[in-house]
């Protein structure tokens, strides 16, 4: 194993795929043949949270993967890494990352959607909609990258878990104030904040998208119990995801994979018109991140 690490050749080097999102960071360590040697998980790795936090999470997850592979931590500097990172669609974030001292032998980063699209279509043309803590759409067609949405929680992220959770909290407040009829979901949310709107407000001052997304499962539970308010929220979320799928189709993506934490539970709520546009992902985002890692050896032999 150590002989393999010391070589920079693509067939013998070790590759690290990194999937960094708003709720967590996952890594996968592979050899040149694609065999998985180890994996790891850590906290959020969205670049908007700060690059120190991103690389702290990457380091924690990588050390777990190295431990599984029975490799020492000091080998980290000989790994060829590829990362799909949430938040990297901004030129500001790309510039900051370019000047950040990463700990690897080589490092290539793209958006989390780019890596996920590579994995979903195994490098072939196609599109992807990520519906997780955040949301965005991306298509790779004829060597060109087309994006839709993905401009962050404040302005975008429609159809995401964070947006769904925030809308559920807003509705709960409206119910508490007597603007809307009270629902079981609204009562549950307000009880979580001791029925104090001010407590919810104070929580919101420091809440992250992941904190809001933690309420998304509550909405699905309410819909399973046929709660009208919860069902309306999921209908809105599904419609927003459908819009992202159709926007990619308009940019010549012949098939679109739907991935992310909401992709499974929201699928039954999607409108029939978008179902023919959807396909199953061939591989997960970590596979795409490992493809990025391999490209660093191809570019820098």
N, C-alpha and C positions, 0 to 999 in steps of 0.2 A: 504493500500500500504506500509506504513512504517513497519508494522509487517512483511510483506513479505521480505522487504529489510533486516531486522535484522536477518533473518534465513539464514543459509548456506546450507540448504537442496536444492537439485536440483529442486524439484517441486515448491519451493517458492522463490528461489533466482531470482535475476534479471541478465540478460545476455546482454553483449554488443558485437556485431559483428563489426569488423573494417576492411574495405577494403582500404588499403593504396597504391596508385600508383603514377606514375610520374606526373600526371596532377592534381590529387585531392585525397582527403580522404573522405570516406563516412562511417557513422556508423549507426547501427540499435540497438535499445534497445528493448528487448523482456522479457516477463515474463516466468515462468517455463513451461507454456502451449504453448509457441511459439507465443503468441499474440504480435503484434508489438505495442509498447507504444510510440515510438518516433524515429525520424531519424534526421541526421544532415550532413552537408558537410563543408569541409574546403579545404585548399591548399594542395599541393603535400606532400606525405608521403613516398617517397622512402628513404630507410635507407642510401643510398649513398649521400643524401643531408645533412646528419647529424641527430643524434637522437634527439637533442634539437628541431630541426625543425619538425621532425616527431611527437613528443609528443605535441608540440604546436598545430599542426593541429588536432591531435586526441582530445586534450582537448577542442579546439574550437567546433569541431563537436559534441563531447559528451555533452557539455553544451547546445547546441541546442536541442539535443534529450531529455535531462532531462527537458528542458523548455516545450517541447511539451507534455511530460508526467506529467507536473505539479509537478516535483520533484526538491528539492533544489540541488545546486551544491555539497554540502558537502556529498551527498550520493554517489558520484563518488567512494569513497574509499571502498564501499560495493558492487560494481559491479564485476561480474566475466566476464573478457574480453577475447576474442579470436581475433587474428588479422592475416590477410593475408597481408604481406608487400613486396612490390617490393624491390629488392636488397638483400633479406635475404638468397639468395642461397650461398652467400659467408660466409665461416667459420669465417672470420674476423668480419663480421657484426653480426653474431650470438653471437660471444663471447662478442662483445661490448654491444649488447642488453641484454645479460644475466646479466651483471653488472650494467645495467641502472635502476635507481629507478622509477619504474612505479607507477602510482597513484591508482591502483585498488586492490581489495581484492585478486584476482588471475589473472594471465595473461599468455596466451600461444600464441606464435607467430610462424607462418610458412610462407613460401613464399606465395605471392599473388596467384600463380598458384595452390599451394596445396589447399588453401581455395576455390578457384574457382572450382577445380576439385571435391572436397567434395560436394559443392553445386550443381554442374551440374549433378552429378550422385547420389545425395542423399546418399553418403557413399558407394555406390556399385562400382565395378570395372569399369574402363573406363579412357579415356584420355581427355585432354583439350588443346587447343591452344589459348593463349591469343594474340589477335592482337589489341593492343591499342597504347598508346604512346610508350611503349616498346613491346616486344614480347617474348614468350617462350612457350615451350610445356611440359606437365607433365602428367604422367599416374600413377594411383594407381591400381596395379594388384596383387592380392593374398597377400595383406599386404605390398608389396614392392613399393617403389617410384622410378619411372624412369623419368629422365628429359632430355630435348633436348634444346639447345640454352639457352637464358636468361643470357648471360654473359655481359650484359651492352651495352650501346650505342656505345662505342668506338670500340668494337670488335664483337658485335653480334647484336641482335635485328632486324634480317632480317624479312621483312614483316610487320614492325611496322610503325605507323604513323610518328614517329621521323625519321626513315630511309627514308621513302617516302619523307618527307619534305626536308631532307638534299639532297637527290638525285635531287629533283626538283630545289633546289638552285644551286647545282653544274651544272646542265644542263643550267640553266639561265645564269650562268657566262660563260660557254662555248659558248653559243649563242652570248653573248655580245662581246666576244673576237673573234668572227668569225670562231670558230672551228666547230660549228654546225649551221644549218639554223635557223633563228629567228622564234619563235613561239609565239602565243598570250599569252600562259602561261608564257613564259620567259620574254616577255615584261612587263606583269603585275608584276612579281616578281621584276624585275629590277626597275620599277617605284616606287615600295614600298621603295626601297633604293635610291631613287632620281637618278637612273641610275648611281650610283657611286659604283664600285666594292669595293673600300676602305671602304665605309660605311657598306657594307655587311661583310667585314672582321672584322671590329671593333665590329659589332654586334655579330659575331660568337665567339669572345673571351670570352663572358660571357653568351652566349645562352645555355639554358638547353634543354634536350630532348623535354620537353613540348613546348618550343619556336619553335623548328623545326617542331613538330607535328602540330602546328597551320597552317602550309602551306598545310597540306594534303588535307583539303577540297577544296583548290584551284585546286588541281590536279583532283579531282573528277568532279568539275565544268567544267574544261577544257575537260575532257573525254565526259561529257554529250553533249558538243558542237562539238564532233567528232574531237577534236584536236589530231593530230597524236602523238605529243610528250607526251601529257598527257596520252593517251591510252597506249603508250609503257611503261610508268612508272607504270601504274596500272597492266599491264600484268606481269611485273617483280615482283611486290609486291605479286601478286596472286600466281606466281610460287614459290616464297620463302615460302609463307604460306603452299602451298601444300606439299613442302618438309618436313615441320615440322609435318604435319598430317601423312605423310607416314612413317616418322621416328618413331612416336609413334605406328603406326600399326605394325611396325617391332618389337616392344618391347611388343607385345601381347595385345595391347589395341584394343578390338573388335569394339569400337565405340569412336568417338572423337567429343566433342562439341567445336564449334568455338565461342569465346566470345570476348568482348572488343569493343571499339569504332569503329574499322574498320570492325568488323565481318559482319555487315549488308551490308554496301555499297560495300565491296569487294567480297561478295559471288557470284554475277553474273559473276565475272571475273575468278573464280576458274576453273581449268581444269576439264573436265568431269570425269577423272579417280579417283578423290578423293571424289566425291560426295557420293558414296555408303558407305564411311567410316564415314561420318558425321552424327551426331544426334543432336537433340534439347536438350538444357540444361533444366533439370527439375527445377532447382532453380538458383538464382543468387549467385555471390560470397559472398554477405553478409549472405546468408543462411549458406554457408559453414563456414564463420567466426563465426557465432553463434553456429555451431556444435563444433568448437574448444573451444569456451567459455564453453559450457556444459561439455566438456571433462575435464576441470579443476576441476569441482565439483566432477566428477566421480573419478578422480585421487586423489583429496584432499577433501574428504567429510567433 
